[in-house]
Amino acid sequence: MIDAYEDPGTPDVRGGWHYLGWLVLRQQARSLVGALLGSTWMVLMAAQPYLMARAVDDGLLPGRTGVLAGWAGVMLVVGALNAWVSIMRHRTMTRVRMDANFRTVKLVVEHAARLGAALPRRAGAGEVVTIGVGDVQTIATALTVVGPGVGSLVVYVVVAGVLLSISAPIAAVVLLGVPVIGLLTGPLTVRLQGAESEYRERQGVLAARIGDLAGGLRVLNGFGGKGLFADAFRRDSQRLRAQGYRVGAVASWVQALGMGVPTLFLAVVTWLAARQAAEGGISIGELVSVYGYVAVLIVPVAFFIELTYQLNRGVVAARRVVALLRLEPEPDEGSLPAPDGPAELRDPASGVRVPAGRLVALTAARPAETAAVVDRLGRYGATDATWGGVRLDAVPLAEVRSRILVADNEADLFAGPLREMVAAAEPAGGAALRRAVYAAAAEDVVRGLPEGPDSAVAGQGRSLSGGQRQRIRLVRALLADPEVLLAVEPTSALDAHTEATVAERLREAREGRTTVLTSTSPLVLDRADTVLFLVDGKVAASGPHRRLLAEEPGYRALVARDVEDGGTTEDTEDTKDTKDTEEAVR
């Protein structure tokens, strides 16, 4: 089974069938063992009717009790052996399925990491969630065909050959029976594949909308759009439910045929064998064996139908995984060397200039304007920004990512111990962690956890308040210790006292290193070396906070409005978190 640190290999992304085949080939030895054990298991099941026929014909005669006991003993040994084979087959196939599961998860996670910031623009969050919670398991289940699937084919051929030696008409019915079953179930499985594909697509869209609803609840409440969004979500849910019923209807017919048709098949063959036994064409023992053979065949025939169903579902799921794996990361065609040391960042589109080693604040009435500048300076999307006179998109992306860090105030927080949650490329050492926690004014957060930095924190920091999450994100950014830090609204959820503390300590922690903050808080702006005031996405004024406050009416109005809104002077961190909680509950 694949190890967590093992290379999963290069997947075949030409299509769903190719991907399933690649998963089998990645574990050839185990797949062959599974096929061998599956075949042995079913052939030994088919051997029991033959042994029973010998016991009836050779042992049910006066004075031949020893022969009967001998055949009974052989049946017991074969049954015990087959029980052991069945256990080993199940273990092997479990490993086959788990390998496919873990390998697919590893591929998806690694590829998502390679896509990085390009992932949200290329695939919806609901699509990725649907792959993780459903498609991976469906793909793994489809690989059951490797074991029982191969065994079903082998035992079918073996039983047909044995029946041919007993009765040609019965053998003909057996040989023709499975193709007839295929004709009956084939159209249904094709229809199921189409219905399943549509259902999966709708499921991905709905999952994305759930994420949008959770993330935008506060905004929706603000302009009264919660009810409208809820109505749209309800309609989408009803459509998904209706599509699920259609999938279930087709699947129920497939499964019903999988149980009913083999039973009817058994009845027809048994009737033919009974007629021949009555006419003296076959012996009583052969009649018993025919019944046993066909009863055994119910298992592989049912497997054929079930595997067709699972393979069709698996192909649909594999196509979704392949579609994600085909997405290409941002092109990294840069070949020019990055600056040897700290250098000026410049964004021609806005006129923003960030001198090396300085603390610069960007402020605007519309936060989207400053966020757009940060995206260009961090090379997230198209940009003509320069770094030390070199176009940023001409520098290798890996070099940019290693030296320039964009810290978003809504960045994901992964579940686990706090120490691991904030770790950068290397595990966080005690001294470095304490410095970062101090700079982010997060000492109270760590003290409030039962085991300090080794305490487990829920995914996305759900066990923390909004202000605590924001400071933990800042701790993570400071631990990374980038040459250039671009922080988006790093204190927007904090009360005035904590915000002032963070602003002062952040300046000290980043002394001599290039730092850009976006904010409208006067407590943050007052600590910056330079404030750049943007209007309509362009720099309208620049200089120290207090000078702009005295000379720029537009800047003064923006900062005064921020104070009047209570964003930094009236609301405490606890009050904001309480409001967030109340809105989420409503």
N, C-alpha and C positions, 0 to 999 in steps of 0.2 A: 504494500500500500504506500502511496506517495507520502514522503515525509514533508513536514511543514516548511523545511528549508531546502527541499529538493527542487531542481528545475523541472517544471511541469512539461516542458517540451514546446515545440512549435506546432500549434493546432492546424488542422486542415480546415480552412474556412471557406472552401468552395461551395458548401451547402450543408444542409442538415444531415443527410445520409453520410456524407464524407466525414463530418465531425464525429458521428457515432462510430463509424468504422475506425477513425483515428484513436478514439478512446479504447477500443478493443485491442488495437495493435500496440498501444503503449504498455500493455500488460499481457503480452502474447503467452508467456508460460502459464500464467494463472488462468487465462481464458481457455487455453488448451486443456488444462487440468479440469476446469469446470465443465467443459464439453465432454471430456472422457468420463468424469464422475456422473454427469447427468445421463449420458448414454448407458453406462453400466447400471445405474439405478433403475432405469426403465426396462432395460433388457432383462435384468433379474426379476422384475415384476412380471414380465411376460414369460419367464421360465417357470413360474409357479403353475400355470395351467397345464403345461407339458408334464410336469412332475405329478400333478393330480391325475392326469389321464393315464400315466403309467401305473399309479397306485390303484386306480379303478380297474384297468384292464388286466394288470398282472397280480394284484393283491387281493381283489375281492373274489377269490376262488377258495373253495374248501381246502384246508391244509396249507394255505400259503400266508399264514399270519406273519411269518417272519419277513416275507417280501413286502407286505403292507407296512409293517413297522419300519423296514429299511427305507422305503420311499417317504414315509412320514418323517423319519429322521433327517433325510436329505432336505425335505421342504423346510424343516425347522432351521437347519444350518443355513440354507440359502436365505431364509427370511431374516435371520440374525445378521448375516453378512450384508444384506441389503439395507438393514436399519443403520448399520455403521456407515455404509456408502452414502446413505441419505444425509446423515449428519455431516459428513465431510463435504458433500456437495453443497449443502446449505452454507457451511462456513466459507467455502471457496467463493460461492456466488455473492455472499455478503461482502467479502473483500473486493470482489470485482465491482460491485455497486458503490461501495464506499470510496474506492480509488477514483472512479469516475466522478463521484460527487465532489471529493476534495480537490481533484485535479481541475474540475471546472470552476469551483469556487476560487482556487488560487489564480487561474487564468483571468477570471473576471476582475478580481481584486487588483492584481498586478496591472492589468490593462487600464483599469479605472485610474490607478495611480499614475500611469504613463500619460493618460489623457489630461490629467490634472484639471486646470481651469477650463479646458476645452470640453470636458464631459457635459456640464450643464447646457452648453450651447449645441451639442450634438445629439444628446439623448435626454429624455425627460426623467425626472426622479422616479416617477411611477414605473417606468420601464425597467430601471435598475432594480427597484424593490421587487417587482414581479419576478424577475430572473432569480433573485436571491431566495425568495420565499416559496417559489413553486417550480420554476423551470429546471433548476438544478436537480431536484429530487425526481422529477419526471424523467429526465435524461438518464439518471442512474437506474431507475426502475426498468427502463427500456432495455438495458443490457442483460436482463434475465434471459434474453434470447440466446445468449452465449452458452448457457448450461442446459436448462430444460428444453430450450428451443431445439438445439442440436440433438439432444436425447430423444425428443419426440419424433424427429425425422428418422433417426436410426431405428427406433423400436417399431415405427410404422413399416419400414422396409422389411425388418426381420419378421414381424408377425405376418405380413403379407406373403413372404416366402414360405413360412411354415404352413399357412393356410392353403397355399397352392399345392403342397404335398398331400393335404387332406381332401380338398374339394376345390376344383377350378371355379365353379360358379360362385362359391362363397368368397374366394380370393378376389374374383373380379368385382364383386360388390364392395369389398373392402378397399380395393385399389381405386375404384371410381368414386367412393363415398366422399373422401376428403376434397377432391376437386369440386364436387357438387356443393359441399359446404362452403368452399371458397367463393363459388359463384353467388351463393346466397348472402354471404357476409361481406364480400368485397365492396359492393356499392355503398353499403352502410359505413364501412370504415373510411372510404373516401369522403363521404358526406361528413363524417365525424371530424376528419382532419380540417375541413373548411370551417365547420362550426367552432371547433376548438381554437383555430387561428383567430377568428373574429372575437371570440370570448376573451382570449389572452390580450388582444389589442385594447378592448374596452376596459379590461381589468387594469392595464397599465395606465390608461388615461385617468381612471377613477382614483387610482393610488396617488397619482400626481396631484389631483385636485384635493385629496385629503391633506397632502403636505402643504399645498397653497392655503387651504383653509386654516390649518394650524398656525402657519407662519404669519398670515395676514389678518388674524382675528381682531387684533387691536385696531388696525386701520379700518377694517370693515365696520366695526362698531362705531368708529369715529364719524363716518359719513352715512351711517344707517343702511349699509349694504349687506348686513349679515343675513337678513331674511331672504333677500333676493338670491344670494349665493347658496343659501340652504335649500331653496326651492330648486335651483338648477342642479345641485348635488343630488337631491331626492329623485329628480327625473332621471339623471344618469344612473343612479343606483337601481331604479326600477327597470331601465333598459338592460343593464347588466344582469339583473336577476332573470329577466325574460330570456336573454341569450343563454344564461346558465341552464334554464329549463330545457332549451332546445338541445344543448349539448347533452344534458342528462337523458333526454328522450332517446336520442340516437344511441348513447352508450348503453342504456337499459336494453334496447333491442339487441345490440351486439352481445351483451352478457347473457340475455335470455336464450339467444340462439346457441351461444357457447355451452349452455347446459341442456337445452331441449333437443337440438339436432343430434348430438352424439347419443342421447338416450333412444331417440327414434331409430338411429343407425343400429344400435344394439338390438332393438326389437326385430328389425328386418333380418339381420344376420342370424339371430337366434331362431327365428321362424324357419328360415331356409335350412339351418342345420337340423332342427327337429324333424322337418319333413324328410330329409335325407336319412336320418337315423331310423325313422319309422319304416322307410323303404329298404333299409339294410345297406344303404350306401356307405355309411360310416358307423363305427362302433359307438357304444355308450360312452366309453372313455373319451373318444374323439369329440362327441357331442359336448361333454363337459368341458373339454379343453377349448373348443370353439367359443363356447360361452365365456370362458375365462379370458381368452385372447381378446375378444371384442370388448369385454368389460375393462380390460387393461387399456385398450385403445381409446376408451372414453377420456382417459387422462391426457394423452398427447393431442387428441383432437381438440379437447377443451383448451389445452395450452396453445395450439395453433391460433385459435380464435382470440384468446386473451392476449397473446403476444402481438397479433396483428393490431389489436386495439392499443396496446402499450407502445408499439413501435410508431404508430401514427401520432400518438400524443408526444412521444419522444422526439420525433422529427420536427413537430411544430415548436417544441421547446428549444431544440438544438438550433433551429433557424433564428430564433430570437437571440440566442447566445452568439451565434456566428455574426449576426448583424451588428452586435455590440463590438465584437472582436475585430471586425473589419474597419471600425472607425480609426482614422489616423490621427495621431497627436499633432500638435501644432508643428508646422515645418520648422526645422532647425537648420537652416541653410547658412547661418552665420559663419563667417570665416575670418573676420577681422579680430584682432586681439583686443581684449578689454583694457581699460586703463590700468596701469601698473599699481596705482594706489588710489586714494580718495580723489574724486573728480566731480566737476559740476554736472548736475542733471539739468536738462533744458527741454521744455515742451513747447515747440513753436506754435502749436495750435492755440494755446492759451496765453503764451508769453511768460509762462512760469519759469523762473530760474532758481535752482537750489544750489547755493555754494557748498562746496565740500566742507564737512565738519561743522555745519551750522544746524540750528534748530529752527525750522521754517513751519509756519502755520498757514494753511489755506482756509479761507472762509468765504461763504457765499450764501445768498438767501435760499438757493436751491441746493441741497446736499448732493444731488445728482451731478452737478457741475464739478464739484471738487472730487467726487468719486471717479468721474471720467478722467480727470487729470492724473489721479493716482494709478488708474488702470493703464494709462499710456506710459507713465514713468516706470511702472512695474512690468511692462510688456505683456499685458493681458489684453490681447486683441491687436488690431492694426494700430501702428504707431510710427510717428516720424521723430520721436524724442531722441535726444543725443545724450551721450554719457562721455564726458571728457572730449567732446567734439566728434565722437564716433557714433554713428547711428545705432540705436539700441537693438534694432532688429537685424543688424549685421554682425552682432556679437553672438557666439554660441549660446543657445538658450540655457544650457547647464551652467555656464559661467554667470549668466544673469541671475538665475535662481539661487545660486550659492552665495551671491553677494548682495542682492537686493531682495528684501522681504516685504511683501504687502500683508499687513495684519488687519483683517476685516473684523469689525466688531460683532459680526454674526457668524464667524467661522465655526465649523463643526468642532465639537468636543467628543472624543471617543470614550466609551466606558472603560473603567479600570482604576487602579490606584492613582491618586493625584500626581504622584511623582512621575508615573509613566505618561499620564495625560498631558503634562506640560513638557515632557522631554522632547528635545529636538533630534538631531542626527545621532547624538550620543546620550546615554543615560545621564540624568541630572545628578551631579555631585552635590554633597551637602552644602558646601560653601557657596557654590554658584546658585543653588536653589534658594538659599537664604537671601542672597543679594537681590535676586529677581523678585522674590516675594516682598522684600522690603521696598524695592523701587515701585512696585505696583500697589503698595499699601494694602497688601493682602494677608498680613499677619493674622488678623482676626478670623479670616476664612480658614486658615490652616489650624489655628487654635481651636476652632469650633468643631473640627472633625475628630472623631473618637480616637483615631490612631495617627493623627497629624498627616504628614504628606504620604503616608503609606495607606491611608484610608481609601476605600473604594468609592468612586463617584459614578453616578448613573450616566448613561449616554446622553450627550448634549447638555450635561450638567444639570439635569432635571432636579436633582436633589439640592441644588444651590439656587439662590435668588438671582434675579437679573443682574444686579450690580456685582454680585460675587462672580458670576460667570464672566462678566466683562473684565474683571481684574485678573481672573485666571487666564483668560486669553492673552492679556498683556504680559503676564508672567511667562507664558510660553514664547511670546515674541522676543522678550528680553533674554531668555535663556538661549535662544538661537544666536544671539549676539551678531546680527548681520552688519555688514559695512554700511548699508543704507537701510533704514527702517521707514516704511511708509505706513502709517497707522491711520485707519479710517475711524473717526469718532470714538476714540479710545475711552472717553469718560462720559458718554452721553447718558448712562444709566446711574450715575453716581450723585450723591448729595453734595452740596457745596463744600463742606469741610473735607470730605474724602477726595473730591475733585481737585481742590487746591493742593492737598498733600501729594496726590499722584503727579500733578503737573510739576511741582517743585522737585520731587525725587526723580522723576523721569528725566528732567533736564540734567540733574547731577549724574545719573546713570549713563546717559548718552553724551556726556561732555566730550567734545572733540570728534564726534561721529555724526555723520549726516542723518538727520531725522526730519521727517515731514509728518505733520499732524493735520487732520481736517477737523475743524471744530468751529462753533459759534460762541463758545463759552468765554467770557472775558477773563475768567480765572486761568484758562489755558493759554489764551492769546497773549496775556500779559507776560508769560514766561518765555515766549518765543523770541529769538533774535530778530526775526523779520516776519511780518504778517503780510500775506498777499491777499488782497480783497478782489474777488472775482465778480464780475457783472456780465451776465449772458455768456459765461464761459471764458471771458477774457480778463486779464489782470487790469483792473481799473485804478488801483492804488497799491502802494507797498511802503512798508516802514514799520517802526515799532508800534505796538498797540496803542500807547498813550498819544502818540502823535497823530495817528489815524483817527483816534477818538476825537481829537480836538479839531482836525482839519477836514475830515471827510464826513459830510452829513449822511450819506448813504450808509457808510460803515457804522456811524454812531447810531443810526436808526435800527440797523440790524442787531447790534449788540444790546441796545436798550430794549428792543422787543424781546430778545432772548431772556433778559432779566425779568421783564414784565410778565412773560409767559410762565415764570416760575421754574424754568428748566434747570436752574442752578442755585436758586436762592430760596425757593419756597418748598419744593418737594424734597423730602429726604429719600434716601435709597430705599428704606423700608416701605415708605408710602408708595413709591413707584412700583415696587414688587407686589404690594398688596393690590394695587389697581390692576396690574397684569393678571394676577391670580383671579380676581373677581371677574375680569372680562373673559378669561378662559373658561371659568365656570358657567358664565351666562351663555 
